[in-house]
Amino acid sequence: MARLTDPREIMAFCSRPRSKAAGALADIGGVLDTAAQVDLGATYGFSGAPQDHSAEFNWTLQQLGGTTGFYDALLQRLLL
């Protein structure tokens, strides 16, 4: 068994969720709008690699595209 050394990963084991992920629930309010989805890999360079998990929190602002990158796009979508 691997030893956990990353504090964020350790916290996930300390407080496990008591519910399923939103995408796994049948009645979350309708079909997801696939036209509004953003390909984080193509647009911002996120991949499925373990080091890219939570990249929006772990990467530097420069890696996320500066002030016209990930967070700017996120803010615009949330305010619509």
Secondary structure, DSSP 8 states (H G I E B T S, - for coil): ------HHHHHHHHS--SS--GGG-TTSSS---GGG---HHHHH---SSGGGTTHHHHS-TTTTTGGGSHHHHHHHHHH-
